Amino acid sequence: MARGGEGVADAYEQHLADHERDRRRAQGSFYTPPALVDWILDRALPATPGATVLDPACGTGHFLVAAARRLGVRAVHGSDLDPEAVRIARERLQALDPGVAADEIERQVVLADGLTAWEGRTFDAVVGNPPFLGQLRRRSAGQNEEHRRALGAYTDTSAVFLHRALDLVAPGGVVALVQPLSVLAARDAGPVRRAVAERGTLTDFWCSDRPVFEGTPVLTCVPVVRVGAGPGPDPDAWGRLAAPTFGIPVAPLAAGAAGAGTVGDLADCTADFRDQFYGLAPFVRDRLPGGTPLVTTGLIDPAESRWGRTATRFARVRYDEPSVDLAALRADGALARWADARLVPKLLVAGQGRVIEAVADEHGAWLPSVPVVSVVPRDRADLWRLLAVLLAPPVVAHAATRYLGAGLTPGSVKVSARQVAALPLPADAGAWAEGADLARQAQHAGEDERPGLLVATGRVMTAAYGAGDDVLDWWAGRVRRRTDDSAAGAGSAPA
Ligand SMILES: C[S@@+](CC[C@H](N)C(=O)[O-])C[C@H]1O[C@@H](n2cnc3c(N)ncnc32)[C@H](O)[C@@H]1O
């Protein structure tokens, strides 16, 4: 048994962990649990004699050693930028098969940038756990400029490795690289997801709802891609792969709502930015008689505004009733047109939460505070229909799935103005009309009746989209928890 080599690898990783946290962070060196290595190899390695495998960021060689046990030392190839890790990886392989010449192993495991090494070569499988590095730290990790330019400056290094790997496997070969969960939805990983869709199929998918790499809270996944067959998964729907892991029911929206249009067909969805935030600040007062309510995200609940009942913060100041001095704002001029455009019947949508939180401003009397999204129906008659859509459980599940990995907490819903505009409308007009009526009743109801009416709205809207009870139950659980949260937080300032 090659215990000596294994011990050295463990010791080196412990050394990295104990003494070189910073360097480890800079290089993205977090090592892969053996069970996950086995899971990946089970799916990636062909049984054919003579098959070859590459780990382009091999570290001390966990994947290489495990693959060599299955295929023989001559089958495995690796690269890494860390000389000590490369030395250890070579030593472990040598210990596994002393019959292989040292210079042969040196050619198989090289000190090199995995994004540029191996040019012109192909393998039967590319596996491993490439570094996860955001834009800032990337320089230290080396990079393939050509790939970078093709993919965009903000693409995570791990996704660049995935993209590169598609070129390094022969047709029929498999790429299985550990990725951060953000690969599912990050806009900057879009070109990589598209390349996967064009060049392969997804044959398997692993993900975890808790961190599995010691020393980092990053959530991870492993898309297993067979290159050469196609077409692969919709680049905009990778979140579906991970939805079951996070308990999100995958709503059959695409089928149910095909052709029914989107929120953007009925309304203008807009967010405000710095100009409005800083422009408004001098005109906000607390409890200004006759002032115009300023509604922050913390004050928006499903079909409910807590303005005047819950304190909130604006520009770091706590307000019981944040109000805009509209006369002074208009006299000042800069935001006068903005305020007039906003003071119309609309929905106000909080960007992020357990569900989509939206409330109707039926009299057009409130101003939104950044980052609240305003949804202004082109026909006022659509106001409550649009509220019903934003309360609809399948729409919330769709948004939670679609943006899984992009939000702060997986499973929470985070929608921008553009994303609200893209939410699908229901196909069943009758159920939708009923849902709109219930949504209006829910907003007009008192505290006691509202929860029941919200669930009734959710039930009817679930039917309007042709979805099942699992979606309703999931949503109702989240609305309930969200209501408990606000009750617990009532009177205090939301963060
Ligand atoms: C997360 S570790 C994974 C190691 C190995 N795959 C494992 O799981 O045991 C990532 C490795 O990538 C290496 N690395 C960082 N940038 C690299 C690059 N451009 N080319 C090759 N290796 C790189 C680091 O030195 C580190 O050893």
The ligand as a Tripos MOL2 file, in Angstrom:
@<TRIPOS>MOLECULE
LIG
   27    29     1     0     0
SMALL
NO_CHARGES

@<TRIPOS>ATOM
      1 C1         -9.4820   23.1130   -5.4830 C.3       1 LIG1
      2 S1         -7.8370   22.5850   -5.7500 S.3       1 LIG1
      3 C2         -8.3040   21.0690   -6.3010 C.3       1 LIG1
      4 C3         -7.2380   20.0810   -6.3190 C.3       1 LIG1
      5 C4         -7.6500   18.7060   -6.7900 C.3       1 LIG1
      6 N1         -8.4620   18.7580   -7.9940 N.3       1 LIG1
      7 C5         -8.3730   17.9640   -5.7020 C.2       1 LIG1
      8 O1         -9.5770   18.0860   -5.5820 O.co2     1 LIG1
      9 O2         -7.7160   17.3110   -4.9250 O.co2     1 LIG1
     10 C6         -7.4520   23.5480   -7.1240 C.3       1 LIG1
     11 C7         -6.0400   23.4410   -7.5810 C.3       1 LIG1
     12 O3         -5.9330   24.2730   -8.7110 O.3       1 LIG1
     13 C8         -4.6260   24.7820   -8.7660 C.3       1 LIG1
     14 N2         -4.6330   25.8580   -9.7530 N.ar      1 LIG1
     15 C9         -5.0400   27.1340   -9.6320 C.ar      1 LIG1
     16 N3         -4.9830   27.7600  -10.8180 N.ar      1 LIG1
     17 C10        -4.5420   26.8440  -11.7240 C.ar      1 LIG1
     18 C11        -4.2740   26.8680  -13.1130 C.ar      1 LIG1
     19 N4         -4.4620   27.9650  -13.8360 N.pl3     1 LIG1
     20 N5         -3.8290   25.7420  -13.7050 N.ar      1 LIG1
     21 C12        -3.6370   24.6260  -12.9960 C.ar      1 LIG1
     22 N6         -3.8770   24.5420  -11.6760 N.ar      1 LIG1
     23 C13        -4.3110   25.6260  -11.0500 C.ar      1 LIG1
     24 C14        -4.2970   25.1100   -7.3430 C.3       1 LIG1
     25 O4         -2.9000   25.1310   -7.1470 O.3       1 LIG1
     26 C15        -4.9850   23.9350   -6.6190 C.3       1 LIG1
     27 O5         -4.0790   22.8980   -6.4080 O.3       1 LIG1
@<TRIPOS>BOND
     1     1     2 1
     2     2     3 1
     3     2    10 1
     4     3     4 1
     5     4     5 1
     6     5     6 1
     7     5     7 1
     8     7     8 2
     9     7     9 1
    10    10    11 1
    11    11    12 1
    12    11    26 1
    13    12    13 1
    14    13    14 1
    15    13    24 1
    16    14    15 ar
    17    14    23 ar
    18    15    16 ar
    19    16    17 ar
    20    17    18 ar
    21    17    23 ar
    22    18    19 1
    23    18    20 ar
    24    20    21 ar
    25    21    22 ar
    26    22    23 ar
    27    24    25 1
    28    24    26 1
    29    26    27 1
@<TRIPOS>SUBSTRUCTURE
     1 LIG1         1 GROUP 0 **** ****
